[in-house]
């Protein structure tokens, strides 16, 4: 008999978590559409979502909600028989199961849920088409890993549960993470294994990484959370590199074998693919962060897959929820794999024996892209191409990793890696991937053999030297520069351009070491070589950069001539970044000549451009430069804001040399604001952390340091000065940054108080002082010989000017500003 409950939905033994938006969407779709298909990869929670929706809307269907689970069926002829049995439809001898089903459902107001149709997709599509075309009020909800592809179908993709962004800040309240469905599910299920499990400040970042690494897939999260009673979250995270071994259900009662392991869930989808689709999926796993159609063609076609097959197979994999297509962002579609699918497909690729060959194709493809695009970073569409590099950055990382890993067996891979590193230099520099770029170069240099082209070696060594210099790694900077020059000289006439670059790198190293005359000499040789080879763009870059060498030895007029020649050359190329940096250098020159208004104009122009192209590393430095300039122009409020923004950016980038140099700005701020002891302490910390390098690189910075250290020494007693210097030497960088920010806040508060005092008239200050002495309006009127109404008018003006609403605020302000003492 049919159940009086009017449904056969199973009782769920665990709480349904999240999916509020999906639930609302599906309820609306089922009200408006007769066929809705939930599509998504194995383990994404399609079945559980369908059951929850069905349960929620069951009251809207007079004839009930009925579930048919198809996963265990292999013969499509049994599907109509299964449904007739579920609905308890009597069979007539002269009718087939399908005919009986159609007769029964013709006028029924019913929701039929067909779960897991992908392995019977064509037959299910045919059945659903007949059911809907021959009934009036039937609605069908389908779950499948690909659409039925019939008229009237509304597909609804089901993705992983929402996960927190990378590096989500949870220091104040880790419970904030519970608003992300993936975290909530993990925590809910973890508590079944470990009752007192909770999100804390200690485990929050690890939990975020687990949810992200598992793509928010409910099945994976549930399997992982079950281990919280035997493994720490850090141990679970560490084992996700081999997630298919870890993520095995410990529940004996799991009815569906596909849900007992993560591997089984994906095996189910993989086994339904054609051989060509399996090959394509395997080869796509070489990409990280997705690929375009063109790069997929370059890496995945050939050896059994024709180029003409690519789009058809790729479309099929998208339809089967194994490839994610992004078609609404940017000018070209991108195709990617969830990380869980990617790891599975990589295992299959390794088993196939194609792993080295496909990785080599991927390396060559990324090399071609890097070298083709490198020159585009010098033109007017620089920001567009920087963003393109950001999009492909994970692929470049994978390619470089193979150049290192595979380079132990084939030096050609190392050479390809060095060429990629050379092409990525400008991107690494502008978008502040300096540390990462230097790390890749170091790994590749360790494998580079004598058969590497000297030109390729020289170029890579030069750029590595520059990267090392940006992070204050002077020993590496000098060594790389010397090797670059030797390689450039060994290349002879063919290496002339590479030698010029190497000389520039060596000049920068000399300047960092404080040998300004040598730096100037090397830079002049570089400029001469670039004139000889006729590289107008690099000549502009070199003239701009090397103006610093002239500044460092006091040749300000020559520096101006160099910048005046450089800027038109750079403008002709359209390189926004280099134009911005030339303005920054012009600002330094103006600051060296104490023309602070001109310096302000130049720095502001530089900052405007750097913001537009998101050149975060150099932007932080330019902000700091402008901060010093504003101090000289007595704009303390703006200087505080600029130094603070600069320090925050350096901290976000983990740029220790940048943070250390920024301490000079806060020290200058303290000294200008009559806090010389604090300034002396911060100057000492900066010098102790960076040594002579804090003042050796930039002429304008050296002038600021020397000026402010002398001012602090002049106004402080010698014993006090030495004590503050000693205190500064004991501070760590982290402690110094916190101290600097505290000093800046004190200066800001004092500056605001002075500004507020200046805003009040002498009479208003008198009234405020008397209010702080607890005098009534009448008493104030008597003392100041004015009417009570006039007193009230003064008080209204005070409140308006200071932004106060309460009398007690005036009392507190008068005490804080020093108008009266608290004891009065």
C-alpha positions in Angstrom: 0.0 0.0 0.0 1.1 3.6 -0.6 2.4 5.2 2.6 0.0 7.6 4.3 2.9 10.0 4.6 2.5 10.6 0.9 6.2 10.2 0.3 9.0 7.7 0.5 11.8 10.0 1.4 14.3 8.5 3.8 14.8 9.8 7.3 18.1 11.7 7.4 20.3 10.8 10.4 22.4 14.0 10.2 21.5 17.7 10.1 21.3 19.3 6.7 23.8 22.2 6.7 23.7 25.4 4.7 22.6 25.8 1.0 20.1 28.5 1.8 20.5 30.2 -1.6 20.3 26.9 -3.4 17.2 25.8 -1.5 15.5 29.1 -2.4 16.5 28.9 -6.0 15.3 25.3 -6.4 11.9 25.9 -4.7 11.3 28.8 -7.2 12.4 26.7 -10.1 10.2 23.8 -9.2 7.2 26.2 -8.9 7.9 27.4 -12.5 9.5 24.5 -14.3 8.4 20.9 -14.7 12.0 19.5 -15.0 14.9 20.5 -12.9 18.3 18.6 -13.1 20.9 19.1 -10.4 24.3 18.5 -12.0 27.7 18.4 -10.3 30.7 16.1 -9.6 30.6 13.2 -7.3 30.5 14.1 -3.7 29.2 17.6 -4.2 25.9 16.9 -2.3 23.4 16.6 -5.1 21.4 13.8 -3.6 21.2 15.4 -0.1 20.2 18.7 -1.6 17.5 17.1 -3.7 16.1 15.2 -0.7 16.0 18.4 1.4 14.2 20.3 -1.4 11.8 17.5 -1.9 11.0 17.4 1.8 10.5 21.1 1.9 8.1 21.3 -1.0 6.2 18.1 -0.3 3.2 20.0 1.0 2.7 21.6 -2.4 2.0 18.3 -4.2 -1.4 16.7 -3.6 -0.2 13.3 -4.8 3.1 13.3 -2.9 6.8 13.3 -3.4 8.5 10.0 -4.5 12.1 9.1 -4.8 13.6 6.5 -7.2 17.3 5.7 -6.5 18.9 4.5 -9.7 22.6 4.1 -8.7 22.4 0.3 -8.4 20.6 -0.3 -11.7 22.4 -1.2 -14.9 19.5 -2.3 -17.1 17.4 0.8 -18.1 14.3 -1.4 -18.7 14.0 -1.8 -14.9 13.6 1.9 -14.3 9.9 2.1 -15.2 9.3 -1.1 -13.2 11.0 0.5 -10.2 8.8 3.6 -10.3 5.6 1.6 -10.7 6.6 -0.5 -7.7 7.4 2.6 -5.6 4.0 4.1 -6.5 2.3 0.8 -5.9 0.7 0.9 -9.4 -1.2 -2.3 -10.3 0.0 -3.9 -13.5 -2.4 -5.0 -16.3 -1.3 -8.0 -18.3 -1.8 -6.1 -21.6 0.4 -3.2 -20.5 4.1 -2.6 -20.2 5.4 -1.0 -17.0 5.9 2.3 -18.9 2.3 2.3 -20.2 0.9 1.6 -16.7 3.1 4.4 -15.3 1.9 6.9 -17.9 -1.8 6.0 -17.3 -1.3 6.4 -13.5 0.6 9.7 -13.7 -1.5 11.4 -16.3 -3.4 13.8 -13.9 -1.3 13.4 -10.8 0.1 16.5 -9.0 3.3 14.8 -8.0 7.0 15.4 -7.7 9.2 12.5 -8.8 12.9 12.5 -7.8 15.2 10.5 -10.0 18.5 10.2 -8.2 21.8 9.3 -10.0 20.9 9.1 -13.7 24.3 9.6 -15.3 25.0 5.9 -16.0 21.6 5.6 -17.8 21.5 9.0 -19.2 20.1 8.4 -22.6 17.3 6.0 -21.4 16.5 8.3 -18.5 16.2 11.3 -20.9 13.8 9.3 -23.1 11.7 8.2 -20.1 11.5 11.7 -18.6 10.5 13.1 -22.0 7.6 10.7 -22.3 6.5 11.2 -18.7 6.4 15.0 -19.1 4.9 15.1 -22.6 2.0 12.7 -21.6 1.1 14.1 -18.1 -0.3 17.4 -17.0 0.9 18.3 -13.5 3.9 16.0 -13.0 7.2 17.6 -12.0 10.5 15.8 -12.0 13.7 16.6 -10.0 16.8 14.8 -11.3 20.3 14.4 -10.0 23.0 13.5 -12.4 26.6 14.3 -13.3 25.5 15.5 -16.7 22.2 17.0 -18.1 19.5 15.0 -19.7 19.7 17.4 -22.6 16.0 17.4 -23.5 13.5 20.2 -24.2 12.2 21.9 -21.1 15.1 20.9 -18.9 16.4 23.5 -16.4 19.9 22.6 -15.2 21.1 23.8 -11.8 24.8 23.3 -11.1 25.7 22.2 -7.6 29.1 23.2 -6.4 31.0 22.7 -3.2 29.8 24.4 -0.1 31.0 28.0 0.3 34.5 28.2 1.8 36.4 31.1 3.3 38.8 33.1 1.2 42.5 32.3 1.5 44.0 33.9 4.6 40.6 34.8 6.1 41.2 37.0 9.1 39.7 35.4 12.2 41.9 36.8 15.0 39.0 38.7 16.7 36.4 36.0 16.5 37.1 32.7 14.9 33.4 31.8 15.1 33.0 34.2 12.2 34.1 31.3 10.1 30.9 29.4 10.9 29.0 31.6 8.4 30.7 29.6 5.7 28.8 26.4 4.9 31.9 24.2 4.4 33.2 25.1 7.9 29.8 24.5 9.5 29.5 21.1 7.9 33.0 20.1 8.9 32.4 21.3 12.5 29.0 19.6 12.8 30.3 16.3 11.6 33.6 16.6 13.6 31.5 16.9 16.8 30.0 13.5 16.0 33.5 12.1 16.4 34.8 14.5 19.0 32.1 16.1 21.0 34.1 19.1 22.2 35.5 20.1 18.8 35.3 23.8 18.2 36.8 26.5 16.0 39.5 28.4 17.8 42.1 31.0 17.0 44.7 28.2 17.0 43.0 25.9 14.5 41.0 28.4 12.4 43.6 29.0 9.7 44.2 25.2 9.3 40.5 24.6 9.1 40.2 27.2 6.3 43.0 25.5 4.4 41.2 22.1 4.7 37.9 23.4 3.4 39.6 25.1 0.5 41.8 22.1 -0.4 38.7 19.9 -0.4 36.9 22.3 -2.7 34.0 22.5 -0.2 32.9 19.0 -1.4 30.5 17.7 1.3 31.5 14.1 0.9 35.2 15.0 1.3 34.5 17.2 4.3 32.5 14.6 6.0 35.1 11.9 5.5 37.9 14.2 6.7 36.0 15.4 9.8 35.6 11.8 10.9 39.3 11.7 11.7 39.3 14.5 14.3 39.2 12.0 17.1 42.5 10.5 16.0 44.4 13.2 14.1 44.9 16.9 14.7 43.7 19.3 12.0 47.3 19.9 11.0 47.8 16.2 10.5 44.6 15.9 8.4 45.8 18.9 6.3 49.2 17.3 5.7 47.6 14.1 4.5 45.4 15.8 1.9 48.3 15.4 -0.6 47.2 11.8 -0.6 43.6 12.5 0.1 42.3 9.3 -1.6 44.1 7.1 0.9 42.8 9.2 3.8 39.2 9.9 2.9 37.6 6.5 3.6 34.4 6.2 5.5 34.6 4.6 8.9 30.8 4.1 9.0 29.6 0.5 8.7 26.1 1.7 7.9 26.9 3.7 4.7 24.5 2.1 2.2 26.0 3.5 -1.0 29.4 2.1 -1.8 30.2 5.2 -3.9 30.1 7.3 -0.7 32.4 5.0 1.4 35.5 6.5 -0.2 36.3 9.7 -2.1 38.0 7.6 -4.7 34.9 5.5 -5.3 32.8 8.6 -5.8 35.1 9.8 -8.6 35.7 6.3 -10.0 32.0 6.1 -10.7 32.2 9.2 -13.0 35.5 8.2 -14.5 34.4 4.8 -15.5 31.5 6.3 -17.4 33.8 8.3 -19.7 34.9 7.2 -23.2 38.6 6.4 -23.7 39.1 9.8 -25.4 37.4 11.6 -22.5 39.6 9.8 -20.0 42.7 10.8 -21.9 41.6 14.4 -22.1 40.8 14.5 -18.3 44.2 13.0 -17.5 46.1 15.6 -19.6 44.1 18.5 -18.3 45.4 17.7 -14.8 48.8 19.1 -15.9 47.2 22.6 -15.6 46.8 24.4 -12.3 44.3 27.2 -12.0 42.7 26.3 -15.4 43.5 26.9 -19.0 42.2 28.5 -22.2 41.1 26.5 -25.2 44.3 27.4 -27.0 46.6 26.1 -24.1 44.4 23.0 -23.8 45.0 22.4 -27.5 48.7 22.9 -27.2 49.1 20.5 -24.3 46.3 17.9 -24.6 46.0 17.1 -28.3 48.1 14.7 -30.3 49.0 11.0 -29.5 45.4 9.8 -29.9 43.5 13.0 -29.5 42.9 15.1 -32.7 42.7 18.9 -32.6 39.2 18.6 -34.2 38.0 16.5 -31.2 39.1 19.0 -28.6 36.0 21.2 -28.2 33.6 18.2 -28.4 35.4 16.3 -25.7 35.9 19.3 -23.6 32.2 20.2 -23.8 31.3 16.7 -22.9 33.6 16.8 -19.8 31.9 20.1 -18.8 28.5 18.5 -19.2 29.6 15.6 -17.0 30.6 18.0 -14.2 34.3 16.9 -14.3 35.5 20.2 -15.9 34.4 23.6 -14.7 33.9 26.2 -17.5 34.1 29.9 -16.8 32.6 31.7 -19.8 31.3 34.9 -18.3 34.6 36.5 -17.2 37.2 37.9 -19.5 37.5 37.7 -23.3 38.2 33.9 -23.4 36.7 30.9 -21.6 38.7 29.1 -19.1 38.5 25.4 -18.2 39.6 24.0 -14.9 39.3 21.0 -12.6 38.4 21.0 -8.9 41.6 20.2 -7.0 40.1 16.8 -5.9 39.4 15.8 -9.5 42.8 17.2 -10.6 44.6 15.0 -8.1 42.6 11.9 -9.2 43.3 12.7 -12.9 47.0 13.2 -12.2 47.2 9.7 -10.6 45.6 8.3 -13.8 48.0 10.3 -15.9 51.0 8.9 -14.0 49.6 5.3 -14.4 49.2 5.9 -18.1 53.0 6.5 -18.5 52.3 9.9 -20.2 53.3 12.0 -17.2 56.7 13.2 -18.3 55.6 13.9 -21.9 52.6 15.9 -20.9 54.6 17.9 -18.3 57.2 18.6 -21.0 54.4 19.9 -23.3 53.0 22.0 -20.5 56.5 23.5 -19.8 57.0 24.3 -23.5 53.6 25.8 -23.7 54.1 28.1 -20.7 57.6 29.1 -22.0 56.1 30.1 -25.3 53.4 32.1 -23.6 55.8 33.8 -21.2 58.2 34.9 -23.9 55.4 36.1 -26.2 53.8 38.1 -23.4 56.9 39.5 -21.8 57.2 42.2 -24.4 53.5 43.1 -24.0 54.2 44.1 -20.4 56.2 47.1 -21.8 53.2 48.6 -23.7 50.1 50.6 -23.1 48.0 47.5 -22.1 50.4 46.7 -19.3 47.7 46.3 -16.6 45.7 43.9 -18.8 48.8 41.7 -19.3 49.8 41.9 -15.6 46.3 40.6 -14.8 46.8 37.8 -17.4 50.0 36.8 -15.7 48.2 36.7 -12.4 45.6 34.4 -14.0 48.2 32.0 -15.3 50.5 32.3 -12.3 49.6 28.8 -10.9 50.5 27.4 -14.3 53.8 29.1 -14.4 54.5 27.7 -10.9 53.7 24.2 -12.1 55.9 24.7 -15.1 58.8 25.9 -13.0 58.3 23.1 -10.6 58.7 20.6 -13.5 61.8 22.5 -14.8 63.4 21.9 -11.3 62.0 18.3 -10.8 62.6 17.1 -14.3 65.7 19.2 -14.7 67.7 16.6 -12.8 67.4 14.4 -15.8 67.3 16.9 -18.6 69.2 20.2 -18.7 66.9 21.4 -21.4 64.1 21.7 -18.8 66.4 23.8 -16.6 67.1 26.1 -19.6 63.4 26.4 -20.3 62.8 27.2 -16.6 65.5 30.0 -16.7 63.9 31.5 -19.8 60.5 31.5 -18.1 62.1 33.1 -15.0 63.7 35.8 -17.2 60.3 36.6 -18.9 58.5 36.6 -15.5 60.9 39.2 -13.9 58.8 42.2 -14.7 55.6 40.6 -13.4 57.4 39.4 -10.3 58.8 42.8 -9.7 55.6 44.8 -10.3 53.2 42.5 -8.5 55.7 41.8 -5.7 56.3 38.1 -6.1 60.0 38.9 -5.5 60.7 36.3 -2.9 59.0 33.6 -4.9 60.9 34.6 -8.1 64.2 34.5 -6.3 63.5 31.1 -4.8 62.7 29.7 -8.3 66.0 31.2 -9.7 68.0 29.7 -6.8 66.6 26.2 -7.4 67.3 26.4 -11.2 70.8 27.8 -10.7 71.6 24.8 -8.5 70.8 22.5 -11.5 72.2 24.6 -14.3 75.1 22.8 -16.1 77.8 24.2 -18.4 75.8 23.4 -21.5 73.3 26.1 -20.6 73.5 29.0 -23.1 75.7 31.8 -21.5 73.2 34.4 -22.7 70.3 32.7 -21.0 72.4 32.2 -17.8 73.5 35.8 -17.8 70.0 37.2 -18.2 68.6 35.0 -15.4 71.5 35.7 -13.1 71.1 39.5 -13.7 67.4 39.4 -12.8 68.0 37.2 -9.8 70.6 39.7 -8.6 68.1 42.5 -8.8 65.5 40.4 -7.0 68.0 39.6 -4.2 68.8 43.3 -3.9 65.1 44.2 -3.5 65.0 42.0 -0.4 68.4 43.1 1.0 70.1 39.8 0.4 73.4 41.5 -0.5 75.7 38.4 -0.6 73.4 36.7 -3.2 72.9 39.9 -5.1 76.7 40.4 -5.5 77.4 36.8 -6.4 74.6 36.6 -9.0 75.7 39.9 -10.5 79.4 38.8 -10.8 78.3 35.5 -12.4 76.0 37.4 -14.8 78.9 39.6 -16.0 81.2 36.6 -16.5 78.5 34.8 -18.6 77.7 37.9 -20.6 81.4 38.4 -21.4 81.8 34.7 -22.3 79.0 35.1 -24.9 81.0 37.5 -26.9 79.2 39.8 -29.4 76.0 37.7 -29.1 76.0 38.5 -25.4 76.4 42.3 -25.6 72.8 43.0 -24.6 73.0 40.4 -21.8 76.3 42.0 -20.6 74.7 45.4 -20.5 71.9 44.0 -18.2 74.6 42.3 -16.1 76.6 45.5 -15.6 73.4 47.3 -14.5 72.8 44.5 -11.9 76.4 44.8 -10.7 76.1 48.6 -10.5 73.0 48.1 -8.3 74.9 45.7 -6.1 77.7 48.2 -5.7 75.2 51.0 -4.8 73.7 48.7 -2.1 77.1 48.2 -0.7 77.8 51.9 -0.5 80.4 52.0 -3.3 78.7 54.8 -5.3 81.6 55.7 -7.6 81.9 52.1 -8.8 78.1 51.9 -9.2 78.2 55.1 -11.4 81.1 53.7 -13.5 79.3 50.4 -14.1 76.0 52.1 -14.9 77.7 54.4 -17.5 79.2 51.3 -19.2 75.7 49.7 -19.3 74.2 52.8 -20.9 77.0 52.9 -23.5 76.4 49.3 -24.5 72.7 49.8 -24.8 73.3 52.8 -27.1 75.6 50.5 -29.2 73.0 47.7 -29.6 70.2 50.2 -30.2 67.8 49.0 -27.6 65.8 52.2 -27.1 63.4 50.8 -24.5 66.1 49.3 -22.3 68.1 52.5 -22.7 65.2 54.5 -21.3 64.9 52.0 -18.4 68.7 52.2 -17.7 68.9 56.0 -17.8 65.9 56.2 -15.4 67.3 53.6 -13.0 70.9 54.8 -13.1 70.0 58.4 -12.3 70.3 57.1 -8.8 74.0 56.4 -9.2 74.4 60.1 -10.2 72.4 61.3 -7.2 74.4 59.1 -4.9 77.6 61.0 -5.8 76.0 64.4 -5.8 75.8 64.8 -9.6 72.2 66.1 -9.5 72.4 67.9 -12.8 73.6 64.8 -14.6 70.8 62.8 -12.9 68.3 65.4 -14.2 69.7 65.1 -17.8 69.4 61.3 -17.6 65.8 61.5 -16.4 64.9 64.1 -19.0 66.2 61.7 -21.7 64.6 58.6 -20.2 61.0 59.8 -19.8 60.3 60.4 -23.5 61.7 57.0 -24.4 59.5 55.3 -21.8 56.5 57.3 -22.8 57.0 56.2 -26.4 56.9 52.5 -25.3 53.8 53.1 -23.2 55.3 51.2 -20.2 53.2 52.6 -17.3 55.3 51.0 -14.6 58.6 52.4 -15.9 57.1 55.8 -16.4 55.8 55.7 -12.8 59.2 54.7 -11.5 60.9 57.5 -13.5 58.5 60.0 -11.8 59.4 58.4 -8.4 63.1 58.9 -9.2 62.4 62.5 -10.2 60.8 63.0 -6.8 63.9 61.7 -5.1 66.0 64.1 -7.1 63.8 67.0 -6.1 64.0 65.9 -2.5 67.8 65.8 -2.7 67.7 69.4 -3.9 65.1 70.3 -1.2 62.5 71.3 -3.8 59.7 69.7 -1.8 56.8 71.1 -3.8 58.3 69.6 -7.0 59.0 66.3 -5.2 55.4 66.2 -4.1 54.1 66.7 -7.7 56.5 63.9 -9.0 55.6 61.4 -6.3 51.9 62.0 -6.6 52.1 61.3 -10.4 54.1 58.1 -9.7 51.6 56.9 -7.1 48.6 57.6 -9.3 50.1 55.3 -12.0 51.3 52.6 -9.6 47.8 52.3 -8.1 46.2 51.9 -11.5 48.5 48.9 -12.3 48.4 47.5 -8.8 52.2 47.6 -8.4 52.0 47.0 -4.7 55.7 46.8 -3.8 56.8 50.0 -5.4 53.6 51.7 -4.4 54.4 51.2 -0.8 57.9 52.8 -1.3 56.5 55.7 -3.2 53.9 56.4 -0.5 56.7 56.5 2.0 58.7 58.9 -0.1 55.7 61.2 -0.4 55.2 60.9 3.4 58.7 62.4 4.0 58.0 65.1 1.5 54.7 66.0 3.3 56.6 66.3 6.6 58.9 68.8 5.0 55.8 70.7 3.8 54.4 70.6 7.4 51.4 68.4 6.3 51.7 66.1 9.3 48.2 64.6 9.1 48.9 63.4 5.5 52.3 62.2 6.4 50.9 60.0 9.1 48.4 58.5 6.7 51.0 57.9 4.0 53.5 56.2 6.4 50.7 54.1 7.9 49.5 52.9 4.5 53.0 52.2 3.4 53.8 50.1 6.5 50.6 48.1 6.1 51.4 47.3 2.5 54.9 46.2 3.4 53.5 44.0 6.2 51.0 42.4 3.9 53.8 41.6 1.4 56.1 40.3 4.2 58.8 42.8 2.9 61.2 43.1 5.8 63.5 45.6 4.1 60.5 47.7 3.2 59.2 47.7 6.8 62.6 48.6 8.2 63.0 51.5 5.8 59.4 52.6 6.7 60.6 52.9 10.3 62.6 55.9 9.2 59.4 57.7 8.3 57.8 57.1 11.7 61.1 58.2 13.3 61.1 61.4 11.3 57.4 62.0 12.3 58.3 61.6 16.0 61.2 64.0 15.8 59.1 66.6 13.9 56.3 66.3 16.5 58.7 66.9 19.4 59.1 63.3 20.4 62.9 63.0 19.7 63.5 60.1 22.1 61.0 57.9 20.2 62.6 59.0 16.9 66.1 58.2 18.1 64.9 54.7 19.2 63.3 53.9 15.9 66.3 55.2 13.9 68.5 52.9 15.9 66.2 49.9 15.3 66.2 50.5 11.6 70.0 50.7 11.5 70.5 47.7 13.7 68.2 45.5 11.5 69.5 46.7 8.1 73.1 47.8 9.0 74.6 50.3 6.5 72.1 49.2 3.8 69.4 51.3 5.4 71.1 54.4 4.1 73.2 53.1 1.2 70.7 52.5 -1.6 68.7 55.8 -2.0 70.4 59.2 -1.8 67.2 60.9 -0.6 66.7 58.3 2.2 70.3 58.7 3.3 69.8 62.5 3.6 66.6 62.0 5.7 68.4 59.6 8.0 71.4 61.8 8.5 69.2 64.9 9.0 66.9 63.3 11.6 69.6 61.5 13.6 71.4 64.8 13.9 68.2 66.6 15.0 67.6 63.9 17.7 71.2 64.1 18.9 71.0 67.9 19.1 67.9 68.2 21.3 68.5 65.2 23.5 71.0 64.9 26.3 73.8 62.6 25.2 73.0 60.0 27.9 69.3 60.0 26.8 70.3 59.7 23.2 72.6 56.8 23.9 69.9 55.1 26.1 67.3 55.4 23.3 69.8 54.1 20.7 70.5 51.1 23.0 66.8 50.5 23.5 66.2 50.6 19.8 68.9 48.0 19.1 67.1 45.6 21.4 63.7 45.8 19.6 62.7 43.2 17.1 61.2 44.4 13.8 57.7 43.3 15.0 58.2 45.2 18.3 59.5 48.3 16.4 56.5 48.3 14.1 54.1 48.2 17.0 56.1 51.0 18.7 56.1 53.1 15.6 52.3 52.8 15.1 51.8 53.8 18.8 54.0 56.8 18.3 52.0 57.7 15.1 48.8 57.5 17.1 50.1 59.8 19.8 51.2 62.3 17.1 47.9 62.1 15.4 46.0 62.7 18.7 48.2 65.6 19.5 47.8 67.1 16.1 44.0 66.7 16.2 43.9 68.4 19.6 46.0 71.4 18.4 43.7 71.6 15.3 40.6 71.6 17.5 42.1 74.3 19.8 42.8 76.4 16.8 39.2 76.0 15.6 37.8 77.5 18.8 37.8 81.2 19.5 39.5 82.5 22.7 36.1 83.0 24.2 35.0 79.5 23.3 38.2 78.1 24.9 37.4 80.0 28.1 33.8 78.6 28.2 35.2 75.0 27.6 37.6 75.4 30.4 34.9 76.6 32.8 32.6 73.7 31.8 35.5 71.3 32.7 35.6 73.0 36.1 32.0 71.8 36.6 30.5 75.3 36.4 26.9 75.7 35.3 25.8 78.0 32.5 24.7 80.6 35.0 28.0 80.5 36.8 29.9 80.8 33.5 27.7 83.8 32.5 28.5 85.6 35.8 32.3 84.9 35.6 32.6 86.0 32.0 30.1 88.8 32.3 27.8 87.7 29.5 24.2 86.6 29.2 23.2 83.0 29.8 21.9 82.9 26.2 25.3 83.9 25.0 26.9 81.1 27.0 24.5 78.6 25.5 25.4 79.9 22.0 29.1 79.4 22.7 28.5 75.9 24.0 26.5 75.1 20.8 29.4 76.4 18.7 31.9 74.2 20.7 29.8 71.1 20.2 29.4 71.8 16.5 33.1 72.4 15.9 34.3 69.4 17.9 31.6 67.1 16.9 30.3 66.6 20.4 26.7 66.0 21.7 27.2 65.7 25.4 28.6 68.2 28.0 30.7 65.4 29.5 32.6 65.1 26.1 33.7 68.8 26.4 34.9 68.1 30.0 37.0 65.1 28.8 38.4 67.0 25.8 39.4 70.0 27.9 41.3 67.8 30.3 43.0 65.8 27.4 43.9 68.9 25.5 45.6 70.5 28.6 43.1 73.4 28.9 42.6 72.3 32.5 44.2 69.7 34.8 42.1 66.8 36.0 42.6 67.9 39.6 40.9 71.2 38.9 
